[in-house]
Amino acid sequence: MRDVLIFLCSFIAVAIKQGTPLIFGSTGEILTEKSGNLNLGIPGIMYMGGVCGVIGAFFYEKSVGSGELNPFLGVLIPFVAALIGAGVLALLYSFLTITLRANQNVTGLALTTFGVGIGDFFGGSLAQLFGEGGSLSVKRSSSLFRATLPFAEDWGAVGELLLSYGFLVYLAIIIALIAAFVLQRTRVGLNLRAVGENPATADAAGINVTRYKYVSTIVGGAIAGLGGLYYIMDYAYGTWSDGSFGDRGWLAIALVIFALWRPRTAILGSFLFGALYVLPAYLNFGENRMVQYAVKMLPYIVTLVVLIVTSMRKKREHQPPQSLGLPYFREER
């Protein structure tokens, strides 16, 4: 029984760590989609957040040399670098889709390709110049992100399950809860939802549609970028290698549908997706790769089932914003 409990605590802890980037990505995308913008560039934005955080940490460590890192700056510099890198890509998406009214689907996909390409270029260049074996490591900065509460080990299984994470795990949950509160309980959230449902009506009511779209998309992109920062600085122990982020960005987008555009539901959904993502590593499938790939497909299959069920039930609160993916022409109002 004790062995089973230890196994479950270990599995749940890994699932939470694996699901944390998805909380950042899905929360950011929910805020974006609530304004009517469908940003399929989230994978590229998350990738950019990760590489910018690593670059910021690398140059800070390089400036300090063999000296001791300042804990505050060691966290702040990569954190701000990730926000800026992701925010700039989100700003580019906003300019193209809101101001120039470019197709949102095409722009988002192009942004993903662009973000991954830029990330591989700068991250790969630094890895070739200063890294070892094609990877770049900022372990000293990573240790600051992975620092846990000092009394976590004294609490046994409870401490491992609830207290043995870096601060970004708790920040992801807090941001998702704040986003849920803002969307449901504040006037800003009401205006944002109005913009996403019917921008022409919102415009006629005196709401600045362009401002709400820009702010929600940029803030959402910056939040998503923290998912990339967490993955590299915490989950991957500060080691950057090209293509290491995998398909987590696409999982974050799928999670938005699974969570029915609710940030609170996205928290639990992220942990569930994280559990399904690491499940093959805990189950012995032997050489049967077909079963392994089938298990890895489960998050997408579950998302499709949710999408089908909600579409059949046709409840308004379970549907995406009515203007999602559609450009707004004020002259046609």
N, C-alpha and C positions, 0 to 999 in steps of 0.2 A: 504493500500500500504506500509506503514511504517513497519507494522508487517511482511509482506512478505519479505521486504528487510532485516530486522533483522534476519529472519529465514534463508534466503539464505546466508547471511554473516556468520552466525553461522555454517551452514551446510558445507560451503566451507572451513572454518577454520578448522573444525574437519576432513574433508576429506584430507586436506593438512597435518595435523599432523599424520593421519593414513597412508598416503602414503609415508611419509618421510623414514621409515625403508625400504620400497620397492625400493626407489631411491638408497640407499646405497647398498642393496643386488643385484639389477639388474645391477648397474654400475660395481660392482665388478665381477659379473658373466660374463658380456659382455667382460671385459678385459681378463678374463680367457679363454673364448671361442674363442676370436680372436686369441689366440695362438694355438688353436686346442684341448684344454683340456676341457672336459665336466665335471664340478664339481657339482655333485648332493649332495655334502656335505655342500652346502651353508646354509641350515636350521640349521645344527649342528654348523657351524662356527658362524652364527649370534647369536645363543643361547650361545655359548661360549663367544663371545664378550660381551654379556649382563651380564653374571654371573661374568666374570672377572672384568668388570667395577664396579659392585656392591661390590665385595670383596675388590677391591682397595679402594673404597669410605668408606667401613665399617671400615677397619683397620686404615685409615687416621682419620676418625671421632673418633675412639676409642683412638688413640694416642693423639688427641687434648683434649679429655674429654669434659667438659662443656665449654671450652674456645671457642673463635670465630675462625671459619675456615678462613684460608688464601684463598681468592677467586682463586688465580692463582693455588695453589697446589690442591685445592678442585676440580678443573676441570682437571688439568693436570694428576693427579695420576689415576683416573678412565679412562681417555682417553687413556693414554699409556698402562694401564693394559688391556683394551679391544683390542687395536692394537696387543699387544704381544700374548694374548690368541688366538685370531683369526688367527694371523700370524703363530703361531706354528702348528695349525691344518692344515692350508693351506700348510705349509712346509712338514708336514707328508704326505698329499695327493700328493704333488709334488714328494717326494722321492719314494713313492710307484708306481706312475703311469709313471713318467718320467725316473727315474733311474732304477727301477725294472720292469717297463713296465707292471704293474698289470692292470687288466681290470678297465677302468675308471668308468663305471656304478656301478659295484659292490663296488669298493673302495669308491665312493661318498656316496652311500647308507649306507655303513658301517660307514663312517665318521659322517653322520648325527646321526645315532644311538649312536655312541661313544660320540659325542659332547653333545647331549641331556642328556645322562647318566652321563657324568662327571659333567655337569652343575647342574643337579638335586642332585648329590651326595654332591658336595661342597656347593652349595646354600642351599640345604635342611639341611645339617649338621649345617651350621651357623644359619639357621632359627630355628632349634630345640634347639641350645645352647643359642642363644642370641635374637631370634625373639619372636614374639607374634602371637599366632593363626596359626602357620605354615608358617608365612611370615617374611621377613627381610626388614626393612625399613631404608633407608639412606636419609631422607627427607632434612636434611641440605645441603648435597651435591646436591641433586636433585634441590633445589631452585636456585643453581648457574647455572645449565643447563637450567632451565626454565626462567631465567631472560630475560626480553624483553627490548626494547629500552625505555628510560624514557619518551619520548614524544608520545609513541604509543597511549595512551588513549586520548590525546588531538586531535587526528585526526579522531575521531569518527569511522564510518564504514570502512573508508579506512585504518585507523590504525589497526582495528581489523583484517581486511582481509590481510594486507600486512606486518604489523610490529609487530604483537602480538605473535611472536614465539621465541623459544630459538635459540641460535646460530647454533645448529646442523642442523636445517632446512635449513638455508642459506648455511651452509657448504656442505650439500648434493647436493644442486643445483650447487654450484661452482665446486665441484669435478666432477659431471657429465658433466658440460660444458668443464672443462679442459680435461677430458677423450676424449670427442668428438673432441676437437681441436688436441690433441696428435695423435689420430687415423687417422685423415683426413689431417692434415696439417704439420706433422713433419716426419722426416726420421725414427725416432724410431717407429712411428705408421705404416709407410709403411713396415718396416722390420717385425713388429709384425704381420701384416696382411698377409705378404708373408709366414711367418712361419705357420700360421693357414691354409692357402690355400694349399701350397705345400712345406712341410719342406725339402724335398730332393732338390728341386730347390733352396730354400733359403740357404741351406747348401752349395750347389755348388757355390753359389754367394758369399760365405765368411761370411754369417750371422751365429752367434753362436746360433743354434736352442735351445740347452739345456738351455742356459742362459736366452733367451727370454721366454721360457716356465716357467722356475722357477720364474723369476722376476714377470711376469704378473700374475701368479697364486697366488703367495704370496701377492703381492700388492692388487690384486682383493679380496683375502680372508680377508685381513686387512680392506679394505674399507667396505666389507660386515659386518664385525664384528661391525663397528660403527652403523649399523642399529639396532643391538641388544642393544648396549649401549644407543642409543636414546630412544628406546622403554621403557626400564626400568627406565632410569634417567629422562626422560622428559615426555613421554606419560603416564607412569604408576606412576609418582610422586615418583620415587625412591623406590618402593615397589617390592620386589622379592618374587614370589611364584612359585613352580614347575609347569611347563606346561603352564605358563601364556602367553607365546609367540605365541601360536596358530599355524596356518598354514602360517604365513607371509613369512617364508623362501621359501615355495613351490610357493607362489604367486610371489615372486621375480624371481624365475626361469621361471615361466610361462610368466612373463612380458618381459623377454629377447626375447622370440619369438614374443610376441605382438609388441614390439618396433623394430623388425627386426634388432636386434643387433646394434641399434643406441642409444647412451647415451642421446642425446637431446630428442628423442622421448620417452625414458624411463621416463623422468621427467613428461611429461604430462600423460603418461600411468599410472604412479604411483599414481598421484592425481585422475585419473579416477577410478583405482582399489580401492583406499582409499575411494572414494565416494560410490562405490558399496558395499564396505565392511561394511560401517556404515549406509547404506540406510535402512536396516530393523529396526534400532533403531529409525528412524525418521518417518517411515510409520506405521500406525496402522493396523496390520493384525489380531488383536484379538487373538483368539486361533488357527488360521489356521497356524500351523507350516509348512505345506507342502509349502505354498507360501514363508514363511521366508527362508526355506532351498533352494528353487528355486532361490530366489534373491541372496543368498550367493554363488550360483553356477555360477552367471553371469560372473565373471572375467575369470573363466576357460572355459566357453562356448565361450566367445568372443575370447579367445586365440585360441581355436580350429578352430573357423571360420577363423581367420586371417591365421592360419597355412594351412588350406585347400585352401584358396584363393591364397596365395602366392605360394603354391606348384603347383596349376593349371596354374598360370601365368608364372612360371618358369623364372622370371627375376633374373639374377645372383646377382644383388645387394640386393635382398630380401631373398637370401638363406644363410644358415649357412656356416661357413668356410668348405671347402671340406674335410679337414683332421680331422674335429671335432670328438672326441671320439676314434681316431685311434692312437695307439702307433707308435713312429717313431724309426725304426731300421736303424742306419747309415750304417751298413754293407750291407743293401739291396739297397743302393743308386746306 
